Structure formats: C-alpha cells, structure tokens
Amino acid sequence: MKMLSSVARLSVLLALLCALSAGAQWSAQPGATVRDAFGPQDGTSLNQCRGACGAGCPASCAETVTFECTDDEHLRRVVTFACGTHPACRAHDDCLDACLQSGVRGGDCQTQCDADVVSRNGLEASASWLSGGGPYDGQVRYEYTRDAPDAPQPAYRCPEGSSRQCSGNAGCTAAAGTRVDPVFDSYPEAGSDAMQISSFRAGPQCGDRVCAQSATIRVTGADACQSGPCTRFGMEFDYRNADPAAPLECTTSTRGGESDFIGDLLKQGADAMTSRTDETTNQSDDGMAQLLGMFGKVLASADSPEDVSISMVPLDENGNPIESQRVGSEPANGPAPIPRTVSLPAERGHLFVPMYQLADDSMSGGNKERKIRCTHKGAPVLETVFFLQ
C-alpha cells in the first residue's frame, strides 16, 4: 500500500486536531502550581512543563531544588521550574499533545503545531515563544519528584555528620550550620529481588575512592586526562542482588551552560529524525534522507549534548579524506566522561565508578548540572546529581 501524500497526511492531521483540541487540555494556567504533570510521551522525549513557552522545561525557566521530609529518615527531592506562559504557548502545547494522543507521528505534530502558532501570531513573536522567550501573561510552577509518570521516586538521606531539616528548603545542615546536599539512598518501590545499593557517596576522586561527599565539583583542570586537563570525581557504594552477567548501565542529562540551547535542539531533532527514518528505511531510496537518518542516530547515541562529537571531511579524487579540511569537533580520546556501562564483578561487593569533566570550552557557559541514572537489567538502581562549577 502506498504511503499517504504530504497533502493527504496534513488533511488527516488537521481533522484529528480539530476533533481533539476542544477536549484536550494538558497545559497549566497562569498562577498554577502543578506536580509531576506530564503530557503524552513521544519516543524518548518527556513532555514536561506543558504550557510553558519553549520546548519542555526550557532554560528560560528559573530552576530550584528543594527537599521534603517523607518519613523519619528520608527526604524527597523536588525540582521546580518557574516558567513564563502565554495563550499562544498553551495553545501550541495543547495542539501538540492532542496530536500525539491521537497517534500521529511526533514530527508531523511538531511541524503543524509550530506552523499554526506562526500563522496566528506572526514569525517574530512565535520565534520568541518557541525558544522560551516572552512576552508572557503569567507564570506557572512545575514541580517534579520523578523523571517520568511511571518512574520510581528516589529517596534521599542526610550524609553522615549532618542533621535533617524538615522546615524551609535546607534539607540537611552540617554541624557548623552550613547547608549540605542530601545523598541518594534507594528506590523504596524497588522489589526485594532487584539490585540494591547502600552507603552511597559521590564527590571528588582520591585514588579509588571518593574523597568526601559533595555534589559540587569545581572543575579546575588540575587532573590529567587523555583528552586534556580535567577534574576527576565519581561515586562509590556497596551493592547486592546483582547479576554479574549484566552490567550497570548509566545515562546522563545536562542542564546549564551557554551551548545547551543549541545542543538540546540537536538532541530533540535527532530523536525525532531517528524515529521517523526508522519507519521509512525500507520505503525510500532518498540518499539525503538516509544521510540525515545516520546523522540523527549519531546525535541520539550521545547521553548529553556535550558528549556529542561529530566531524566531516571532504574526499579527494581517489576517495581519501583530506584531513587538512576536516571540520567539526574532535573525536574524544580515552573513556567517556560518564561511563555508559560498568561491569559488576560479583553478586555483591563494593564499587567505585570514576568520572571526569574536561576543563575546556564545554564549561564556558559556567555552572552545569549533570544528572546520572543507572539501571541493572532494566530496573532503576541509583541516581545522583553533580553540580560542575
């Protein structure tokens, strides 16, 4: 059966949007505070901050992290985004979410909903809203205690030598009264047969251990890595109930820095390109489409925008690369800054996972937040956040 033409697909899409837009309202209204509110999920992209101007929870939102006491020992981490909103942004997100809910492909939905905003409001204003800018008619507070609607909620504890504070936003304080960051403890919802960890610590690296618990890492470049000056840090913990035949698998996401806006756009576009080209791989001989598909998969394979490394080089008449004309980022040397897989030597034991951050242009935008999540055989095991300065 032949694929629908672009005009036919657009007609079907418009009909679906007209049928659904009246009843679909995912967007929060000005002045509202919503918790763990997600729109329909599209592939690997989580639809957070519905109604905010910009994609997902854009960098224009003010982000804060607080902790709430949940029982006699544990705390809950709450990430809050205070975002500008506007009727055009809310209409765009409701259009997009209604389209995704109907089963239409994400790329088609994004194109049509973007075009609808532009046709109604003009290019200049729409470009500002779509990139997270104003003008706004109010603000919405989006609170998240988990990463996805069905994701487990992590529990945190105060590090040794500190006391828990259940009033205000301190979370934990040291003996001197200074604020200290709580430490990941466990996933209370995890089954008893899942891999479990204890005595978790994260911070600067001293040999094969963490020097001292600290979520803040100052990137001084005092250490030497294969790719250049760097700062080493890591995490360590005791573990049990592991299957040594399967590794610990880790991913990371990054917020902050001057390059994140472009990097995030690349990542979002890569995820969309990959899902769309996978569907049409056997239906098209378009060389450019195949090239874009390969490009998308390279980008999508990175855990975070700053981990993307791409270069292009022209070929001479004999088909050999002309290295003097190569452009793009240099391939990384040595291990990845955040390991993607970590071997587990036994069913139980103690593990130190080394990491590093290069003291290069990737830190030019100032502070970065790198959130690391690890799973074992698909089940969540741990998550932690480093604040790189």
C-alpha positions in Angstrom: 0.0 0.0 0.0 1.4 3.4 -0.9 2.1 6.0 1.7 -0.3 8.9 2.0 0.9 12.1 0.2 2.0 15.1 2.3 -1.2 16.9 1.5 -3.3 13.9 2.5 -1.4 13.4 5.7 -1.8 17.1 6.5 -5.6 16.9 5.9 -5.9 13.9 8.2 -3.8 15.6 10.8 -5.9 18.8 10.7 -9.1 16.8 11.0 -7.7 15.0 14.1 -6.6 18.2 15.7 -10.0 19.8 15.2 -11.7 16.8 16.7 -9.4 16.7 19.8 -8.5 20.3 20.5 -11.8 21.2 22.3 -11.4 18.5 24.9 -7.6 18.2 25.3 -6.1 20.5 28.0 -2.7 19.5 29.3 -1.4 23.0 29.7 -1.3 24.6 33.2 -2.8 28.0 33.5 -1.1 31.2 34.8 -0.6 31.2 38.6 -1.0 27.4 38.9 1.4 25.1 40.7 1.3 21.5 39.3 3.3 18.5 40.5 4.5 15.5 38.3 2.4 16.7 35.4 3.4 15.1 32.1 1.8 15.2 28.6 1.7 12.3 26.2 5.2 10.8 25.7 6.7 10.9 22.2 9.5 8.4 21.9 12.4 9.3 24.2 11.2 12.8 24.8 9.3 13.5 28.1 6.6 16.2 27.7 7.1 18.2 30.8 6.2 21.8 31.7 3.1 21.8 29.5 2.0 25.3 28.7 5.4 26.9 29.3 6.9 28.9 26.4 9.7 26.8 24.9 10.4 23.1 24.4 9.8 21.0 27.5 11.2 23.0 30.5 13.4 25.5 28.7 16.5 27.2 30.0 14.4 30.4 30.4 12.6 28.8 33.4 14.0 29.5 36.8 15.0 26.1 38.3 15.2 25.4 42.0 15.8 22.2 44.0 14.3 21.6 47.5 13.8 18.6 49.7 10.8 17.5 51.7 10.8 15.0 54.6 8.8 11.9 53.8 9.3 9.7 56.9 11.6 9.5 60.0 14.8 9.2 57.8 14.2 10.0 54.2 13.7 13.1 52.1 12.1 13.7 48.7 13.9 15.8 46.0 11.6 18.3 44.3 12.8 20.1 41.2 10.8 23.2 40.5 10.6 25.1 37.2 9.1 28.6 37.3 8.2 29.3 33.7 6.7 32.1 31.7 3.5 31.2 29.8 1.2 32.8 27.2 -2.0 31.8 25.5 -0.1 31.0 22.3 2.3 28.7 24.2 -0.6 26.9 25.9 -2.4 26.6 22.6 0.7 25.2 21.0 1.3 22.5 23.7 -2.4 21.5 23.7 -2.2 21.2 19.9 0.9 19.1 20.2 -0.3 16.8 23.0 -3.7 16.3 21.4 -2.0 15.3 18.2 0.4 12.9 20.0 -2.6 11.4 21.9 -4.3 10.7 18.5 -1.4 8.5 17.4 0.1 10.8 14.7 3.9 10.8 14.4 5.7 13.4 16.6 7.5 15.0 13.7 4.2 15.8 11.8 2.6 17.1 15.0 5.5 19.4 15.8 5.6 20.8 12.2 1.9 21.5 12.1 1.6 23.0 15.6 4.6 25.3 15.0 3.1 26.4 11.8 -0.2 27.1 13.4 1.4 29.4 16.0 3.3 31.3 13.3 0.2 31.7 11.1 -1.8 33.1 14.1 0.8 35.3 15.7 3.5 36.1 13.2 7.0 34.8 12.8 8.8 37.2 15.2 6.6 36.7 18.2 6.3 32.9 17.5 10.1 32.5 17.3 10.4 34.1 20.7 7.8 31.9 22.3 9.0 28.7 20.7 12.5 29.4 22.0 11.3 30.1 25.6 11.1 33.9 25.4 8.2 36.3 26.1 6.1 38.2 26.2 4.2 36.3 28.9 0.8 36.7 30.5 1.9 35.0 33.7 4.0 32.2 35.3 3.4 28.6 36.1 5.3 26.5 38.7 6.0 22.9 37.7 7.2 20.6 40.4 8.8 17.2 39.6 9.7 14.4 42.1 10.3 11.8 39.4 11.5 11.7 35.8 8.5 10.1 34.1 4.9 9.3 35.0 5.7 5.6 35.8 9.3 6.2 37.1 10.1 5.3 40.7 10.5 8.1 43.2 14.0 8.2 44.7 14.6 8.5 48.4 17.4 10.7 49.8 19.1 10.9 53.2 21.4 13.3 55.0 25.1 12.5 54.8 27.0 11.3 57.9 27.6 14.1 60.4 24.7 16.3 59.2 21.2 16.7 60.6 17.9 16.7 58.7 15.8 19.9 58.4 12.1 19.5 57.7 11.2 23.1 57.6 12.3 25.5 54.9 14.4 24.4 52.0 17.7 23.4 53.7 17.2 19.6 53.7 20.4 18.9 55.6 22.8 21.0 57.6 26.3 20.3 58.8 27.5 20.7 62.4 28.6 24.3 61.6 25.1 25.1 60.4 26.0 25.2 56.7 23.8 23.6 54.1 24.8 20.2 52.7 23.3 18.3 49.9 21.3 15.1 50.7 22.6 11.8 49.3 20.7 9.3 47.2 19.5 6.4 49.4 17.3 4.0 47.5 14.1 3.4 45.5 11.6 2.4 48.1 9.3 0.9 45.4 12.0 -1.5 44.1 11.4 -5.2 44.6 13.4 -7.2 47.1 15.0 -9.2 44.3 16.3 -6.1 42.4 19.9 -4.9 42.7 20.1 -2.7 45.7 22.8 -0.3 47.0 23.8 1.2 50.3 26.4 3.5 51.8 26.2 5.7 48.6 28.8 8.5 48.4 29.6 10.9 45.5 32.2 13.6 45.2 35.9 14.4 44.2 38.1 11.4 43.4 41.0 10.4 45.6 42.6 7.3 44.1 40.0 4.5 44.0 37.5 6.2 46.3 35.5 9.4 46.9 37.5 11.9 49.0 34.4 13.4 50.7 30.7 13.5 50.0 30.0 16.6 47.8 27.6 17.2 45.0 29.5 20.3 43.9 32.6 19.7 41.8 34.9 22.5 41.0 36.4 22.0 37.5 39.9 23.3 37.9 41.7 21.2 35.3 44.3 20.1 37.9 44.0 16.5 36.8 45.3 15.0 33.6 43.0 13.0 31.2 43.8 11.6 27.8 41.8 14.4 26.1 43.4 17.2 28.2 43.3 18.9 31.6 40.3 17.7 33.6 38.8 17.3 37.1 38.1 13.7 38.3 35.2 12.8 40.5 33.0 9.7 41.0 30.6 7.7 43.1 31.0 4.6 45.3 28.6 2.3 47.1 28.0 -1.2 48.4 25.7 -3.4 46.4 23.9 -6.7 46.5 21.5 -8.8 44.4 23.4 -8.1 41.2 23.7 -10.4 38.2 27.4 -10.3 37.3 26.5 -11.4 33.7 24.8 -8.0 33.2 26.5 -4.6 33.6 25.3 -1.5 35.4 24.1 0.8 32.6 24.2 4.6 33.1 22.9 7.7 31.3 23.3 11.3 32.0 21.4 14.5 31.2 22.8 18.1 31.4 21.4 21.5 32.2 23.2 24.8 32.2 25.9 26.4 30.1 25.8 28.6 27.0 25.7 25.8 24.5 22.8 23.8 25.9 20.1 25.6 23.9 21.6 24.5 20.5 22.7 21.1 22.0 19.2 20.4 23.2 17.7 21.3 19.9 20.1 19.0 18.2 19.2 16.2 20.6 15.5 16.7 20.2 15.8 16.8 16.4 18.0 13.7 16.5 15.4 11.7 18.5 12.7 12.8 16.1 14.8 12.1 13.0 15.8 8.7 14.2 12.2 7.6 15.0 10.9 8.9 11.6 13.7 7.4 9.5 13.4 4.0 11.2 9.8 3.9 10.0 10.8 4.7 6.4 14.1 3.0 6.0 12.8 0.4 3.5 10.4 2.8 1.8 12.8 5.4 0.3 16.0 5.5 -1.7 16.5 9.1 -0.9 20.2 9.5 -0.2 19.8 12.7 1.8 17.1 11.1 4.0 19.4 8.2 4.7 22.3 10.7 5.5 20.0 12.6 7.9 19.0 9.4 9.5 22.6 8.4 10.1 23.4 11.9 11.4 20.4 11.7 13.8 21.5 8.3 15.1 24.9 9.6 15.9 23.4 12.5 17.9 20.8 10.4 19.5 23.5 7.9 20.7 25.0 10.6 23.0 23.8 10.8 26.5 24.0 14.6 26.6 24.6 17.5 24.2 28.2 18.0 25.4 29.0 14.3 24.8 28.3 14.7 21.0 31.4 14.5 18.9 31.0 14.9 15.1 33.3 15.9 12.3 33.1 16.0 8.5 35.8 15.9 5.9 35.8 16.1 2.1 37.3 13.4 -0.1 40.0 13.8 -2.8 39.7 12.3 -6.3 40.8 8.9 -5.0 38.2 8.8 -2.2 40.7 9.5 0.6 39.8 12.1 3.3 41.5 15.5 3.1 42.4 15.8 6.8 43.5 19.4 6.5 39.9 20.4 5.6 38.2 18.4 8.4 35.7 20.5 10.3 33.7 19.8 13.5 34.6 18.6 17.0 37.5 16.3 17.6 36.8 12.7 18.5 37.1 12.1 22.2 40.2 10.1 23.4 40.0 7.6 26.2 37.0 6.6 28.2 33.7 8.5 28.2 33.4 11.2 30.9 30.4 9.3 32.4 30.7 5.6 31.8 27.8 4.1 30.0 28.4 0.5 31.2 30.1 -0.6 34.4 31.0 -4.3 34.9 29.8 -5.9 38.2 32.5 -8.4 39.4 30.2 -10.3 41.7 26.7 -10.7 43.1 27.6 -8.3 45.9 30.5 -6.1 46.9 31.8 -2.5 46.8 32.1 -0.5 43.6 33.8 2.8 42.8 32.8 4.4 39.4 35.3 7.1 38.2 34.2 10.1 36.1 35.7 13.3 34.8 34.9 16.6 33.3 37.3 18.3 30.8 38.3 21.8 31.6 37.6 23.1 28.1 35.1 25.0 26.1 32.3 22.8 27.3 32.5 24.6 30.6 32.5 28.1 29.0 28.8 28.7 30.0 29.5 28.4 33.7 27.7 26.0 36.0 26.4 22.7 34.7 24.1 20.2 36.4 24.8 16.6 35.3 22.2 14.1 36.5 23.3 10.5 36.3 20.9 7.5 36.4 21.9 3.9 36.4 19.9 0.7 35.8 20.6 -3.0 36.1 18.7 -5.4 33.7 16.3 -2.5 33.0 15.5 -1.8 36.7 16.5 1.5 38.3 19.3 1.2 40.8 20.5 4.8 41.6 20.6 8.4 40.5 22.7 11.4 41.6 23.4 14.9 40.5 26.7 16.7 40.2 26.9 20.5 40.0 30.0 21.3 38.0 31.5 24.8 38.5 
